[in-house]
Amino acid sequence: MASLTSSLTARIGPDRVLTAREDILPYGFDGTAILRQLPACVVFPRGAADVSAVLKIAREHRAPVVTRGSGTGLSGGSVPLPGAVVLCLVKMDRILEVDTANLTLRAEAGAITQKIYDAADAVGLFYPPDPGSMKISTIGGNVAENSGGLRGLKYGVTRDYVMGLEVVLADGSICWLGSKCVKDVAGYNLRDLFIGSEGTLGVVTQVLLKLLPKPAARQTLLATYTAMDAAAETVSAIIAAKIIPCTLEFLDQKTLRCVEDFAKVGLPRDAAAILLVETDGHPSAVADEADAIEKLCRAHGASSVRRAATAAEAAQLATARRSAFSALARLRPTTILEDVTVPRSELAGMIRAVEVIALKHDLNIATFGHFGDGNLHPTILTDERDAAEMRRVELALADIVTATLERGGTITGEHGVGLAKKPFLKRQLGDASYDLLRLVKKSLDPDGFLNPGKIFD
């Protein structure tokens, strides 16, 4: 271990290698919080050349390497193994280029997602992916997990905006995958292979992103329901009417009450559920869509529909939705934010299933999520110090996954597999697809030292 850290210190510099227990402690867990393990050291590279050197040194010492950004992940994807080298990219945080001629932005992997959005916004452009942690999460982490967000229904997820990647492979070689070309079908699409790979195939050090023109107008609506099924039916009706809003979010009663206590934006505490809907685009199209959405909400049982009168009010409502996790986290010592996705037609049934599972295991579970794309976040409010309760949590999580797969869903819509969902992956994929994943891993990382134990053993 001393030989490993001394080699890293000699190559990267003593000010960029942490070894003391009190210094490395914060790098032993991620946003899942309940999964904790201490690494051997934490290294802060300056660029791809440093990353390459670290991988070569770690490989020589047979030490696993776990790449990390801000540590906001919710699947245990950046939790290190004991004796691992944590490769933390947060100091590689520059936005290298905003190309208005080609509508692209190039940034280092440690650049904060919000800063990327702001850099595009400053020149009248738009970077749509907006994970809930965007004020602190890094773009490299977003790529590693293929992060989604509130705007995923209309605009898609991180994968849809990655045009190119700089990647350091397990042997230390540095590759560039992709280009600024709108059309590029030269060879295998290796770029997409690394998106969502959770640091198990290589280390992403730079990202080339596609930007869009900024929407000229937006309108936010808040629809209130006395029955959850009516909210789900409204979502189906909106999509059936060929309206694709920018966001179409759902909060159940437990969540909205917590959010209102936390944010105080005037949410109806007695509602069974609310839908937060945003439409954007050309001003006349936005006005027409907002009118149509309001009519559909009322026709399908909304007790009230409120339109944000100003941009400030719209921002306040969006911020309230983004605060759902923080608001719920105030209730119990431990908050477990789950992530499953089902076909939209199965939403109401899935929410009812979560309610039954909560009663079965005597747990407090609130549910919110991206109703427009079927992505739900059942959130378990618990206490990790209570061993008996945590056992019930494990059983409930297994039941939630079973209910999801029975409805043709997926075990993760945006948080990734990591450690948290690893036990369930084979059930979803089947033997042949699962073995194919392992074959890809073996091909690119034959020694198995890049983020070992994540996605599969």
VEXVEX-607600 format. One record per residue (C-alpha): residue in one letter; x, y, z. Coordinates in steps of 0.2 Angstrom, whole numbers, plus 5000, padded with zeros to 4 digits. Layout:
<sites>
AXYZ
...
</sites>
This chain:
<sites>
M500050005000
A501450125004
S502350084988
L500650124978
T500350294987
S502250344985
S502250304967
L500650404964
T501250554975
A502950554965
R501950564948
I500450674952
G501150774967
P500950774986
D499550914985
R498450794974
V498550634984
L497550615000
T498050465011
A497550525029
R495950435036
E495150605040
D495450665023
I494850515013
L493350485024
P492150585013
Y492650484998
G492050325005
F490250345001
D489050424988
G487250484989
T486650314994
A487450355011
I487150185018
L488550105008
R490250155015
Q492050085012
L493650175014
P494950184999
A496850175000
C496950354994
V496150484984
V497050564968
F496550724959
P497150724941
R497450874931
G496950794914
A496950644903
A498850624905
D498750614924
V497350494923
S498350384911
A499750384923
V498650334938
L497850194929
K499550124924
I500250134942
A498750064949
R498749914937
E500649884941
H500149874960
R498549774956
A497449904965
P495649934959
V495250114953
V493550194956
T493250354947
R492250484956
G491450664953
S490450754966
G489850584974
T487950624971
G487550454963
L486150354971
S486650174966
G488350154975
G489250174959
S490650264966
V490850174983
P492650114983
L493349944988
P494549945003
G496249974996
A495650054980
V496250214972
V494850344971
L495150444955
C494250604959
L493950714943
V493250874952
K494750984949
M494650944930
D493151064929
R493451184914
I492251224901
L493451224886
E492351284872
V490651344867
D490451334848
T488951434843
A489251394825
N489051204828
L487951214843
T489151114854
L490051134871
R491651044876
A492051024894
E493150924906
A492250784916
G492250874932
A491251024926
I489651054936
T488051024926
Q487351184931
K488851284925
I488651194908
Y486851244907
D487351424912
A488751434899
A487551384885
D486151494892
A487351644892
V487451634872
G485651594870
L485751404869
F485051264879
Y485751114887
P484251014892
P484750864904
D484350924921
P484650794935
G484050834952
S485850854958
M486350974943
K486951114955
I488250994961
S488450844950
T489750834937
I489550804918
G490750654919
G489550574932
N488050614922
V488850524907
A489350384918
E487650354924
N486750414909
S485750534920
G483950594916
G483050734925
L481350834924
R481550874906
G481850694900
L480050674893
K480250794879
Y482150814877
G482850644882
V484350604894
T486150634894
R486550504880
D485550604868
Y486750754870
V488450674870
M489250694853
G491050644858
L492050584873
E493850584878
V494150414887
V495650334895
L495650144894
A496150024907
D497950004899
G498150194900
S497850234881
I496850394877
C495550384864
W494350514857
L492650444852
G491450544841
S491450714833
K490550874830
C489750804814
V487850794815
K488050634805
D489450514809
V489250324806
A491150284804
G491350114813
Y490550044829
N489750174840
L490950154854
R490450324861
D488850254867
L489650104875
F490450214888
I488850314892
G488050234907
S489550114909
E489850184927
G491650184926
T491850004923
L492550014905
G493650174905
V493750344912
V492850484903
T493950644904
Q493150764892
V491350774885
L490750854868
L488950904870
K487550954858
L486651114862
L484951174856
P484251344853
K483451414869
P481551394869
A480751564867
A479351544879
R478751434894
Q477151404904
T477051304920
L475451224926
L475051144943
A473551024943
T472750964959
Y471950794961
T470850704975
A471250534967
M472950474961
D472150374947
A471450524940
A473250604939
A473850454930
E472450454918
T472850634914
V474550594909
S473950464897
A472750584890
I474050714887
I475150594878
A473750524868
A473350704862
K475050714855
I475650844867
I477450814874
P477750934888
C479450984893
T479050914911
L477650814918
E478050784936
F477050694950
L477050704969
D475950604980
Q475150674996
K476650625008
T477850714996
L476950864992
R476550895011
C478450885015
V478850995000
E477651125006
D478251125023
F480051145016
A479751265002
K478151355006
V477551384989
G475751364991
L475551174987
P473851104992
R474150995007
D472450905006
A472750844988
A472950664985
A474250704971
I474850844960
L475450864943
L476750994938
V476751024920
E477851134909
T477751174891
D479051264881
G479351324863
H478651454852
P477551574861
S475951534851
A476251354852
V476551364871
A474951454873
D473951324863
E474751184872
A474451264890
D472651284885
A472451104879
I473351034894
E472251134906
K470751064898
L471350884898
C471750904917
R470050964921
A469250834910
H470150704919
G469750754937
A470850894942
S470050984956
S471051144951
V472351204939
R473451344943
R474551434930
A476151514935
A475851704932
T477751754931
A479351674927
A479851694945
E478251594951
A478651454938
A480451444944
Q479851434962
L478651284957
A480051194948
T481251224963
A479951154975
R479850994964
R481750984964
S481750994983
A480750834985
F482150724990
S482850865002
A481150895010
L480850705013
A482550685020
R482050795035
L480850665042
R481950515046
P483850495049
T484050385033
T483150425016
I483350295002
L482850364985
E482350224974
D482250224955
V481150114944
T480250144927
V478650064920
P477650094904
R476550244907
S475050134906
E475650044922
L475950204932
A474350194943
G474550014946
M476350034951
I475950174963
R474650064971
A475849914972
V477150034981
E475750074994
V475349894997
I477249854999
A477349995012
L475949925022
K476549745020
H478249795028
D477649925039
L478750065031
N478450245027
I478650265008
A478350424998
T478250424979
F478650554967
G479350554950
H479350594931
F477650534927
G477750584908
D479150454905
G478550324918
N480050354930
L479550334948
H480550374964
P479850274979
T480750354993
I480950255009
L481050355025
T481950245038
D483450235051
E484950135046
R485350105064
D483849995066
A484349825060
A482649755060
E481849895050
M483349895038
R482949705035
R481149755031
V481849895019
E482849755009
L481249655008
A480249805002
L481549844989
A481549674982
D479649684981
I479649844972
V480849774959
T479749624957
A478249734954
T479149834942
L479749684931
E478049614932
R477349774923
G478649764910
G479749894918
T481649924921
I482549914938
T483350084935
G482750234924
E484150354928
H485150314944
G486150164937
V486449994943
G488050014954
L487949914970
A486149944974
K485349864959
K486649734955
P485749584963
F484249614951
L485049654934
K485149474928
R483249454931
Q482849594920
L484149554906
G484149364905
D485649254904
A486249294886
S486149484888
Y486949474905
D488349364898
L488549494884
L488849634896
R490149524905
L491049494888
V491149684884
K491849714902
K493149574900
S493649644882
L494049824888
D494649784906
P495349604906
D496149624923
G494449684930
F495249834940
L494049974934
N492650004947
P492549814951
G491049744959
K489849874951
I488449814939
F489049634941
D490249534951
</sites>
